Amino acid sequence: MSDILNRLAETLEGRKTADPASSYVARLYAKGLDAILKKIGEEATETIIAAKDGDSAHLVYEIADLWFHSMVLLAQQGLHPDAVLEELARREGLSGLVEKAGRQDGV
């Protein structure tokens, strides 16, 4: 599973120097953080709608879009998806309530 994430991360990293006229991701990078965040918001909304509609195939499609754009954000911020996987591994086996109580910001 992480093989696809690694390959995608490499592709997204390479798009940082691509011509925005030839690459959707390069165009997002050129537009900046706000454009990337707006796209994530749109994809999150579409994911919610797909879930509410009970269409599992559409839900999977929208979550793929959400994950993809989240990975664009990670790359734009200089982060690799391994950072997220490491955080998930850190949380594995912890009660969500215990994990949340241990956060410094309380969020």
LUMVOMAR-104032 format. One record per residue: residue number from 1; residue in one letter; x negated, y negated, z negated of N, C-alpha, C in turn. Coordinates in Angstrom, 3 decimals. Atoms other than C-alpha are relative to their C-alpha. Example, Ala and Ser with C-alpha at 12.3 -4.5 7.8 and 13.67 -1.06 7.14 Angstrom:
% residues 2
  pos  code      n.c1      n.c2      n.c3     ca.c1     ca.c2     ca.c3      c.c1      c.c2      c.c3
    1     A    -0.890     1.190     0.000   -12.300     4.500    -7.800    -0.900    -1.200     0.000
    2     S     0.820     1.190     0.060   -13.670     1.060    -7.140     0.770    -1.090    -0.730
END
This chain:
% residues 107
  pos  code      n.c1      n.c2      n.c3     ca.c1     ca.c2     ca.c3      c.c1      c.c2      c.c3
    1     M    -0.826     1.199     0.000     0.000     0.000     0.000    -0.864    -1.254     0.000
    2     S     0.814     1.215     0.045    -2.702    -2.506    -0.873    -0.806    -0.182     1.275
    3     D     0.693     0.151    -1.279    -4.312    -1.776     2.513     0.694    -1.038     0.871
    4     I    -0.729     0.972    -0.809    -1.566    -3.727     4.260    -0.150    -1.395    -0.588
    5     L     0.188     1.304     0.623    -1.907    -6.533     1.729    -1.390    -0.558     0.305
    6     N     1.361     0.447    -0.323    -5.663    -6.675     2.307    -0.122    -0.427     1.450
    7     R     0.060     0.371    -1.419    -5.264    -6.699     6.086     0.737    -1.311     0.248
    8     L    -0.754     1.236    -0.160    -2.619    -9.389     5.879    -0.768    -1.180    -0.596
    9     A     0.790     1.068     0.624    -4.786   -11.440     3.500    -1.140    -0.439     0.919
   10     E     1.078     0.330    -0.939    -7.659   -11.249     5.993     0.533    -0.799     1.182
   11     T    -0.604     0.714    -1.125    -5.393   -12.345     8.833     0.367    -1.421    -0.403
   12     L    -0.406     1.326     0.462    -4.001   -15.239     6.805    -1.212    -0.901    -0.232
   13     E     1.230     0.767     0.204    -7.507   -16.329     5.854    -0.545    -0.488     1.348
   14     G     0.480     0.361    -1.324    -8.501   -16.301     9.526     0.831    -1.088     0.658
   15     R    -0.879     1.015    -0.589    -5.520   -18.475    10.430    -0.319    -1.407    -0.509
   16     K     0.350     1.326     0.525    -6.951   -21.309     8.320    -0.778    -0.821     1.022
   17     T     0.794     0.712    -1.001    -9.268   -22.180    11.213     0.607     0.109     1.397
   18     A    -0.648    -0.159    -1.303    -6.828   -21.320    14.011     0.658    -1.311     0.428
   19     D    -0.682     1.154    -0.578    -5.238   -23.883    16.292     1.479     0.052    -0.388
   20     P    -1.416     0.010     0.379    -1.829   -24.886    14.892     0.951     0.175     1.185
   21     A    -0.845    -0.176    -1.179    -0.493   -24.858    18.449     0.130     1.472     0.386
   22     S    -0.008    -1.405    -0.395    -1.268   -21.148    18.722     0.384     0.959    -1.126
   23     S    -0.262    -0.872     1.139    -0.377   -19.835    15.258     1.022    -0.636    -0.943
   24     Y    -1.012     0.452     0.951     2.707   -20.170    13.073    -0.620    -0.302    -1.361
   25     V     0.615     0.174     1.317     0.610   -19.742     9.921    -0.947    -1.200     0.008
   26     A     0.884     1.170    -0.100    -2.001   -22.268    11.094     0.825    -1.281    -0.032
   27     R    -0.882     1.170     0.017     0.874   -24.694    11.677     0.491    -0.286    -1.415
   28     L    -0.406     0.194     1.400     2.124   -24.118     8.115    -1.139    -0.606    -0.816
   29     Y     1.152     0.554     0.713    -1.378   -24.725     6.757    -0.197    -1.465     0.339
   30     A     0.208     1.389    -0.432    -1.660   -27.919     8.813     1.046    -0.939    -0.591
   31     K    -1.069     0.828     0.576     1.666   -29.182     7.462    -0.196    -0.200    -1.497
   32     G     0.336     0.174     1.404     0.414   -28.640     3.925     0.883     0.764    -0.976
   33     L    -0.631    -0.732     1.097     1.613   -27.358     0.599     1.515    -0.147    -0.013
   34     D    -1.450     0.196     0.068     5.090   -28.902     0.696     0.738     0.835     1.037
   35     A    -0.641    -0.802    -1.049     5.920   -27.149     3.982     0.000     1.479    -0.382
   36     I     0.080    -1.401     0.430     4.748   -23.808     2.586     1.005     0.258    -1.123
   37     L    -0.937    -0.158     1.116     6.763   -24.298    -0.603     1.443    -0.044     0.482
   38     K    -1.350     0.068    -0.566     9.852   -25.282     1.393     0.366     1.324     0.653
   39     K    -0.260    -1.274    -0.665     9.542   -22.099     3.440     0.253     1.105    -1.018
   40     I    -0.224    -1.004     1.049     9.263   -19.987     0.278     1.389    -0.183    -0.603
   41     G    -1.345     0.261     0.513    12.396   -21.667    -1.063     1.078     0.510     0.935
   42     E    -0.966    -0.489    -0.992    14.258   -20.902     2.163     0.076     1.525    -0.026
   43     E     0.027    -1.466    -0.001    13.147   -17.272     2.090     0.598     0.563    -1.286
   44     A    -0.591    -0.457     1.267    14.110   -16.921    -1.588     1.522    -0.089     0.073
   45     T    -1.451     0.157    -0.147    17.583   -18.255    -0.801     0.575     1.079     0.907
   46     E    -0.467    -1.045    -0.914    17.945   -15.861     2.138    -0.042     1.376    -0.659
   47     T     0.077    -1.260     0.745    16.852   -13.002    -0.141     1.192     0.141    -0.929
   48     I    -1.148    -0.009     0.917    19.536   -13.907    -2.666     1.289     0.302     0.761
   49     I    -1.207    -0.217    -0.801    22.204   -14.043     0.035     0.087     1.446     0.480
   50     A     0.017    -1.398    -0.465    21.153   -10.667     1.447     0.355     0.952    -1.139
   51     A    -0.319    -0.857     1.151    21.315    -9.130    -2.032     1.480    -0.096    -0.354
   52     K    -1.419     0.198     0.324    24.747   -10.633    -2.708     0.902     0.672     1.037
   53     D    -0.780    -0.626    -1.067    25.978    -9.300     0.653    -0.047     1.522    -0.065
   54     G     0.098    -1.445     0.147    24.895    -5.777    -0.334    -0.575     0.712     1.222
   55     D     0.578    -0.568    -1.218    23.023    -5.239     2.936    -1.461     0.338    -0.283
   56     S     1.348    -0.374     0.426    19.934    -3.251     1.932    -1.037    -0.201     1.092
   57     A     0.968     0.208    -1.085    18.265    -3.404     5.365    -0.349    -1.478     0.132
   58     H     0.241     1.443    -0.079    18.683    -7.175     5.492    -0.778    -0.482    -1.223
   59     L     0.723     0.361     1.216    17.472    -7.455     1.901    -1.490     0.318     0.137
   60     V     1.400    -0.377    -0.203    14.269    -5.580     2.738    -0.672    -0.972     0.973
   61     Y     0.521     0.941    -0.990    13.755    -7.837     5.779    -0.307    -1.349    -0.644
   62     E     0.183     1.315     0.629    14.198   -11.008     3.717    -1.089     0.031    -1.072
   63     I     1.069    -0.106     0.998    11.950    -9.784     0.896    -1.354     0.054     0.691
   64     A     1.250    -0.005    -0.766     9.271    -9.057     3.505    -0.384    -1.424     0.393
   65     D     0.272     1.403    -0.327     9.593   -12.679     4.660    -0.461    -0.775    -1.238
   66     L     0.361     0.687     1.238     9.420   -13.888     1.056    -1.412     0.362    -0.434
   67     W     1.354    -0.428     0.363     6.334   -11.813     0.313    -1.023    -0.605     0.949
   68     F     0.924     0.548    -0.994     4.698   -12.939     3.559    -0.303    -1.470    -0.307
   69     H     0.219     1.425     0.241     5.210   -16.618     2.806    -0.653    -0.250    -1.361
   70     S     0.710     0.095     1.282     4.103   -16.090    -0.799    -1.491     0.270     0.198
   71     M     1.411    -0.275    -0.290     0.892   -14.627     0.592    -0.650    -1.165     0.751
   72     V     0.518     1.209    -0.651     0.490   -17.688     2.835    -0.368    -1.013    -1.083
   73     L     0.278     0.918     1.107     0.718   -19.779    -0.345    -1.252     0.420    -0.760
   74     L     1.198    -0.477     0.705    -1.845   -17.600    -2.127    -1.258    -0.354     0.788
   75     A     1.174     0.284    -0.831    -4.265   -17.958     0.788    -0.286    -1.496     0.039
   76     Q     0.172     1.454    -0.043    -3.680   -21.705     0.994    -0.626    -0.511    -1.301
   77     Q     0.516     0.386     1.316    -4.513   -21.922    -2.710    -1.337     0.667    -0.324
   78     G     1.289    -0.661     0.205    -7.677   -19.837    -2.293     0.083     1.249    -0.859
   79     L    -0.198    -1.200     0.813    -6.228   -16.774    -4.006     0.234     1.212     0.891
   80     H    -0.193    -1.263    -0.709    -6.153   -13.137    -2.906     1.148     0.738    -0.677
   81     P    -1.092    -0.746     0.628    -3.157   -10.845    -3.472    -0.451     0.907    -1.135
   82     D     0.504    -0.809     1.113    -5.391    -8.760    -5.747     0.209    -0.695    -1.340
   83     A    -0.227     0.734     1.256    -4.969   -11.513    -8.353     1.398     0.299    -0.544
   84     V    -1.373    -0.319     0.409    -1.222   -10.822    -8.410     0.091     1.457    -0.436
   85     L    -0.020    -1.419     0.370    -1.753    -7.060    -8.458    -0.663     0.222    -1.359
   86     E     0.666    -0.108     1.312    -4.149    -7.448   -11.396     0.908    -0.491    -1.120
   87     E    -0.937     0.497     1.010    -1.556    -9.503   -13.264     1.116     1.000    -0.244
   88     L    -1.024    -1.029     0.173     1.086    -6.856   -12.615    -0.548     1.200    -0.777
   89     A     0.622    -1.105     0.728    -1.333    -4.177   -13.835    -0.158    -0.356    -1.476
   90     R     0.141     0.443     1.394    -1.973    -6.226   -16.977     1.324     0.126    -0.742
   91     R    -1.329    -0.041     0.620     1.765    -6.340   -17.654     0.588     1.402    -0.090
   92     E    -0.565    -1.353    -0.052     2.358    -2.656   -16.937     0.074     0.599    -1.403
   93     G    -0.190    -0.643     1.288     3.777    -0.894   -19.942     0.355    -0.956    -1.127
   94     L    -0.392     0.979     1.018     4.499    -4.126   -21.813     1.495    -0.258     0.096
   95     S    -1.381     0.462     0.003     8.003    -4.994   -22.853     0.007    -1.409     0.588
   96     G    -0.122     1.345    -0.556     9.113    -8.037   -20.876     0.134    -1.052    -1.083
   97     L    -0.161     0.950     1.099    10.085    -9.693   -24.138    -1.327    -0.254    -0.707
   98     V     1.314     0.143     0.642     6.655    -9.037   -25.677    -0.927    -0.795     0.908
   99     E     0.875     0.706    -0.946     4.860   -10.227   -22.539     0.359    -1.479     0.032
  100     K    -0.436     1.393    -0.065     6.925   -13.421   -22.391    -0.358    -0.734    -1.286
  101     A     0.317     0.635     1.282     6.398   -14.136   -26.097    -1.490    -0.299    -0.111
  102     G     1.433     0.201     0.068     2.633   -13.877   -25.575    -0.529    -1.087     0.922
  103     R     0.441     1.053    -0.918     2.520   -16.575   -22.905    -0.240    -1.294    -0.743
  104     Q     0.336     1.259     0.640     0.915   -19.836   -23.866     1.045    -1.079     0.289
  105     D    -0.943     1.056    -0.379     3.437   -21.973   -21.977     1.439     0.337    -0.355
  106     G    -1.338    -0.388     0.412     6.465   -20.010   -23.188     0.985     0.203     1.135
  107     V    -0.904    -0.143    -1.157     7.894   -19.760   -19.651     0.265     1.460     0.265
END
